[in-house]
Amino acid sequence: MSDEPREKRSGETMGDYIVQVANELPVDAVGMWQIVPGGRQGFDLEGDALTDYVRRCIAEILSRGAVPVIGGGADGPHDWIVERRYGSRPEEIIENVIREWLANGAQDEDPGGLWFALPQYAWTPPS
C-alpha cells in the first residue's frame, strides 16, 4: 500500500492523479487554473507541498511533449499560441513557471492564464 496522499474524491494516489491530469492532453490543453486547485482542494496542500505537487504536474505534462501556451482569444485565428518566455528545456520551463506562480502569490490561476498543450494543437509564432 502506498504512503502517498490520496485525492479526497477519487481516492487515487497523488502519482496516479498526476498521470490522469497529463492524460487529458490528447483531448485538451491543461491549465494552471486546473493544476493548482487540484492540489489545493483535492489533497489539502499548501506551501511547499503544493509547490512540489505543481512542479510534479508540470514535469509530467512536459514529459508528454506539451509546451506552455496561452489562449488565442475567442475571435483569434488560433486556439493556442506557444509561449516561449518560459524557456525551451523542461527544467527551465518548470522553474520559470513555478517562479512566476510563487511571485504572484501562489494563487489559484485564472482560466485566461498559462496552459500546456501538445505542439500539434498550438501555433508557434515565428522567432
QUIUR-V864883 format. One line per field, one symbol per residue. ss: DSSP state (h for helix, s for strand, l for the rest). phi: phi as a letter, one per 20 degrees, with the letter a starting at -180 (. if undefined). psi: psi as a letter, one per 40 degrees, with the letter a starting at -180 (. if undefined). A space follows every 50 residues. Layout:
BEGIN
ss->???
phi->???
psi->???
END
This chain:
BEGIN
ss->lllllsllllllshhhhhhhhhhllllllsshhhhhhhhhhhhlllhhhh hhhhhhhhhhhhhllssssssllllllllssslhhhlllhhhhhhhhhhh hhhlllllllllllsssshhhlsllll
phi->.fefgdffeenffgffffffgfffgfeafddgfefffgffefcleblfff ffffgffffffffenfcfbcfengdffcfccfdefeocegfffgffffgf fffenlffeegeefcccfgfdcedfff
psi->hieiiihdddeiidddddddddeddediihidedddddddddefiibddd ddddddddddddeeeiihiiieideiehdihhheeeadiddddddddddd dddeefihiieeahihiideeihhii.
END
